[in-house]
Amino acid sequence: MVTNKDECVTIKSPAHNVLVENVYCNWSGGSAFGSLGENVDISNIHYRNVYTIHSNQMMMIKSRGGSGRVTNVLFENFIGHANAYSLDIDSNWSPMKEHPGPGVALRNITFKVRLQNHEHRATLITIPYRIGKEPVQTDRNEAPSK
């Protein structure tokens, strides 16, 4: 169990072939990618069986400008209770200084099962976010929230 006022488990660049599994996040910022800046190089990341309670969000991907890419990410079995948001993808995260570049590309980001936040609060995606050729995939047959 991780209890803190910062992120529970955060992936920062560079990172490759990482499995984050069976994590209990309590009173935290949830799990995250970032802050992502210049020349980001993250690939093959798998978050599995993550339970989050009383947190800002269950998962956040945060950047502001920058360059590089995050590829081949799988989110599987996220369950939460009393969180502000399920998923927050923010490409203009204001607490972070702006980095030069067109933005960090997200490619092949897959949600194998639904992000379940028992308060039915929103999934927040701050647009625009530079998505690669492959769309962000959800477990439903509808487009991601904008």
C-alpha positions as CSV (number, residue, x, y, z in Angstrom):
1,M,0.0,0.0,0.0
2,V,1.2,3.5,-0.9
3,T,-0.1,6.3,1.2
4,N,1.2,9.8,0.4
5,K,0.2,13.1,-1.1
6,D,2.1,12.6,-4.3
7,E,1.8,10.1,-7.1
8,C,1.5,6.4,-6.1
9,V,3.6,4.9,-9.0
10,T,4.9,7.2,-11.7
11,I,6.7,6.3,-15.0
12,K,9.3,8.8,-16.1
13,S,11.4,8.9,-19.2
14,P,13.4,6.9,-20.2
15,A,11.5,3.7,-19.3
16,H,11.1,0.4,-21.1
17,N,9.6,-3.0,-20.3
18,V,8.0,-2.1,-17.0
19,L,5.3,-4.1,-15.2
20,V,3.4,-2.3,-12.3
21,E,1.2,-4.9,-10.7
22,N,-1.0,-5.4,-7.6
23,V,-0.7,-1.8,-6.3
24,Y,-3.0,-0.2,-3.6
25,C,-2.9,3.6,-3.8
26,N,-4.4,5.4,-0.8
27,W,-4.7,9.2,-0.4
28,S,-2.4,10.0,-3.3
29,G,-2.2,11.6,-6.7
30,G,-2.9,8.2,-8.2
31,S,-0.5,6.6,-10.8
32,A,1.0,8.7,-13.6
33,F,3.2,9.2,-16.6
34,G,5.3,12.3,-16.3
35,S,5.8,15.0,-16.1
36,L,6.8,14.4,-19.7
37,G,9.1,17.0,-21.4
38,E,11.6,16.8,-24.2
39,N,12.8,13.7,-26.0
40,V,10.4,11.4,-24.1
41,D,11.3,7.7,-24.7
42,I,8.8,5.4,-22.9
43,S,7.7,2.0,-24.2
44,N,6.2,-1.3,-23.2
45,I,4.6,-0.3,-19.9
46,H,1.9,-2.5,-18.3
47,Y,-0.1,-1.4,-15.3
48,R,-2.2,-4.4,-13.9
49,N,-4.5,-4.7,-10.9
50,V,-4.3,-1.2,-9.5
51,Y,-6.7,-0.2,-6.8
52,T,-7.0,3.6,-6.0
53,I,-8.9,5.2,-3.1
54,H,-9.3,8.8,-2.1
55,S,-7.0,10.1,-4.8
56,N,-6.9,12.9,-7.4
57,Q,-7.2,10.4,-10.2
58,M,-6.6,6.8,-10.9
59,M,-4.2,7.5,-13.8
60,M,-2.7,10.8,-15.2
61,I,-0.6,11.4,-18.2
62,K,0.8,14.9,-18.0
63,S,2.9,17.0,-20.3
64,R,3.2,20.6,-21.6
65,G,4.7,20.8,-25.0
66,G,7.8,18.6,-25.3
67,S,8.8,15.9,-27.8
68,G,9.2,12.2,-28.1
69,R,6.7,9.4,-27.6
70,V,5.0,7.0,-25.2
71,T,4.3,3.7,-27.0
72,N,2.8,0.3,-26.2
73,V,1.0,0.9,-22.9
74,L,-1.5,-1.4,-21.4
75,F,-3.8,-0.5,-18.5
76,E,-5.6,-3.5,-17.1
77,N,-7.9,-3.8,-14.1
78,F,-8.1,-0.4,-12.6
79,I,-10.6,-0.1,-9.7
80,G,-11.2,2.9,-7.6
81,H,-13.3,4.4,-4.9
82,A,-13.8,8.1,-4.0
83,N,-11.4,9.5,-6.6
84,A,-11.8,12.9,-8.3
85,Y,-11.2,11.4,-11.8
86,S,-10.7,8.0,-13.4
87,L,-8.3,9.1,-16.2
88,D,-6.7,12.5,-16.7
89,I,-4.7,13.0,-19.9
90,D,-3.5,16.5,-19.9
91,S,-1.2,17.9,-22.6
92,N,-1.2,21.4,-21.2
93,W,-0.6,20.6,-17.5
94,S,-0.3,24.1,-16.0
95,P,1.9,23.3,-13.0
96,M,4.6,22.3,-15.4
97,K,6.8,24.7,-17.3
98,E,6.2,24.6,-21.1
99,H,8.8,22.6,-23.1
100,P,9.8,23.4,-26.7
101,G,8.4,20.9,-29.2
102,P,5.2,19.8,-30.9
103,G,4.0,17.7,-27.9
104,V,4.6,14.1,-26.7
105,A,3.0,11.5,-29.0
106,L,0.9,8.7,-27.4
107,R,0.7,5.6,-29.5
108,N,-0.9,2.2,-28.9
109,I,-2.4,3.1,-25.5
110,T,-4.8,0.3,-24.6
111,F,-7.4,-0.1,-21.8
112,K,-8.1,-3.8,-21.6
113,V,-10.9,-3.4,-19.1
114,R,-12.8,-0.3,-18.1
115,L,-11.5,2.1,-15.5
116,Q,-14.0,1.6,-12.7
117,N,-14.4,4.5,-10.4
118,H,-17.3,3.6,-8.1
119,E,-18.4,7.2,-7.8
120,H,-19.1,7.3,-11.6
121,R,-17.0,10.5,-11.9
122,A,-15.7,11.7,-15.2
123,T,-12.8,10.7,-17.4
124,L,-11.0,13.9,-18.2
125,I,-9.0,14.3,-21.3
126,T,-7.7,17.8,-22.0
127,I,-7.5,18.3,-25.8
128,P,-5.5,18.8,-27.9
129,Y,-3.3,15.8,-27.3
130,R,-1.1,14.5,-30.1
131,I,-2.2,10.9,-30.7
132,G,-0.1,8.7,-33.0
133,K,-1.5,6.7,-35.9
134,E,-3.2,4.2,-33.6
135,P,-6.2,5.7,-31.7
136,V,-6.5,5.5,-27.9
137,Q,-8.5,2.3,-27.4
138,T,-11.2,1.8,-24.8
139,D,-13.2,-1.3,-23.8
140,R,-16.3,0.2,-25.4
141,N,-17.3,0.5,-29.0
142,E,-17.3,4.3,-28.9
143,A,-14.8,7.1,-29.3
144,P,-12.9,8.3,-26.3
145,S,-14.3,11.3,-24.4
146,K,-13.2,14.7,-25.6
